[in-house]
Amino acid sequence: MTNKDIAERGQKVVMNTYGRFPIAPVKGKGSYLWDADGKQYLDFVAGIAVCDLGHCHEELQKVIQQQAADLWHISNIYWIEPQVRLAEKLVDISGLDKAFFCNSGAEANEGAIKLARKYFYRQKEPGRNQIIVFNDSFHGRTLATLTATGQKKYQEGFAPLPAGFLYADYNNLASVEKLLSDETAGIMIEPIQGEGGVHPADPVFLNSLRRICDREGIMLIFDEVQCGVARSGHFMAYQSYGVKPDIVTMAKGLGGGFPIGAMLATDKAASGFAPGDHASTFGGNPLATAVADRVVELVSAPVFLDNVNKTGGYLKESLESIKDERIVAVRGKGLLLGVEFSAPIKDLVTICMQNGLLLLGAGANVMRFVPPLNINEIEVNQAVNIFKKSLQEWKE
Ligand SMILES: Cc1ncc(COP(=O)(O)O)c(C=O)c1O
């Protein structure tokens, strides 16, 4: 079976929702993938910031095998031991108090929006139901989360959209202040915008949002689906800003490739939910939480985080040293980096792929670098060399 065979069969039966590249990776190990034609790639996409320990990590394989032999799925109507273990770790590391588990980033964000609203409903303030969100954000593809997403292209054709979302400008405090009212339930923001072009929040801005939320008695909600779980060089990106949210969501890297999402909240915020208010059949099942528990243990270790910062710093410096007048900026934290160009980078992604390096865009002009968090400097050098060669071949 070749790449072409798989693509032709897929086109007949798989819904046409993705602009797919014409390759079908069939094997992975560490930072490398091999496609059905046997071609090798250095993977700086990592399942879009998901495979934080690379592909087919041996310790995670063992955890899956052991848990698969013990118990896969029960239901949240019973206590799930690996889920409790994972919640204990996340609560301990995050400084928040309670966890809810689900299956994806969008689902975690839906939960956060529901929790903020239900909290005020229980406080006898049902009119406090608006969430301030940001232009160029990305929060997911469900109806509420694509409405929370401040990019029109994701909303087109899906009207009527849920009410209650107001859009401010990222890193612009005045634009937030203007939208506040006695109907505001919370402010939802990515501490580092990922899909929107890899834009870290300004520390003063993020701290000011905390102050506003305290002043107004409303929820500060961080979407750390992409920037969380060690990707920024801290376990949670907000830890590098010294700002604690009332609610935070995570997903992507949490299961190292096994689907899982989570929402953490303070006891106060979490008191918005009572039994029956929110649920997810698969959320936090034994298999997913056993894997995530080991991922969290590995990636939260100080030596691991130090290495993300070191390798991320090295990659950033290497990208900054590239002399190409089409490069406008190099941004990001840890191993969530973006190189902004003066032109659309679609063809450059394809050239890099042909040269054996997988990368992806974040918006039209930004090349995103989100490799496994355990890559080493040799792999970084390899990637940067392929990237430089591809730049030379890239004619706009
Ligand atoms: C910041 C952020 N929030 C939410 C999502 C949605 O996550 P999922 O695709 O798991 O629903 C993404 C996905 O890219 C994201 O980057």
Ligand as a Chemical Component Dictionary entry (heavy atoms), coordinates in Angstrom:
data_LIG
# 
_chem_comp.id                   LIG 
_chem_comp.type                 NON-POLYMER 
_chem_comp.pdbx_formal_charge   0 
_chem_comp.three_letter_code    LIG 
# 
loop_
_chem_comp_atom.comp_id 
_chem_comp_atom.atom_id 
_chem_comp_atom.alt_atom_id 
_chem_comp_atom.type_symbol 
_chem_comp_atom.charge 
_chem_comp_atom.model_Cartn_x 
_chem_comp_atom.model_Cartn_y 
_chem_comp_atom.model_Cartn_z 
_chem_comp_atom.pdbx_ordinal 
LIG C1 C1 C 0 -5.664  27.057 21.986 1  
LIG C2 C2 C 0 -6.546  25.966 21.454 2  
LIG N1 N1 N 0 -7.741  25.765 22.022 3  
LIG C3 C3 C 0 -8.554  24.790 21.597 4  
LIG C4 C4 C 0 -8.219  23.975 20.547 5  
LIG C5 C5 C 0 -9.139  22.895 20.099 6  
LIG O1 O1 O 0 -8.658  21.653 20.506 7  
LIG P1 P1 P 0 -9.247  20.315 19.887 8  
LIG O2 O2 O 0 -8.878  20.281 18.450 9  
LIG O3 O3 O 0 -8.601  19.225 20.703 10 
LIG O4 O4 O 0 -10.730 20.356 20.085 11 
LIG C6 C6 C 0 -6.974  24.155 19.924 12 
LIG C7 C7 C 0 -6.583  23.319 18.778 13 
LIG O5 O5 O 0 -5.726  23.630 18.007 14 
LIG C8 C8 C 0 -6.128  25.182 20.384 15 
LIG O6 O6 O 0 -4.932  25.412 19.817 16 
# 
loop_
_chem_comp_bond.comp_id 
_chem_comp_bond.atom_id_1 
_chem_comp_bond.atom_id_2 
_chem_comp_bond.value_order 
_chem_comp_bond.pdbx_ordinal 
LIG C1 C2 SING 1  
LIG C2 N1 SING 2  
LIG C2 C8 DOUB 3  
LIG N1 C3 DOUB 4  
LIG C3 C4 SING 5  
LIG C4 C5 SING 6  
LIG C4 C6 DOUB 7  
LIG C5 O1 SING 8  
LIG O1 P1 SING 9  
LIG P1 O2 DOUB 10 
LIG P1 O3 SING 11 
LIG P1 O4 SING 12 
LIG C6 C7 SING 13 
LIG C6 C8 SING 14 
LIG C7 O5 DOUB 15 
LIG C8 O6 SING 16 
# 
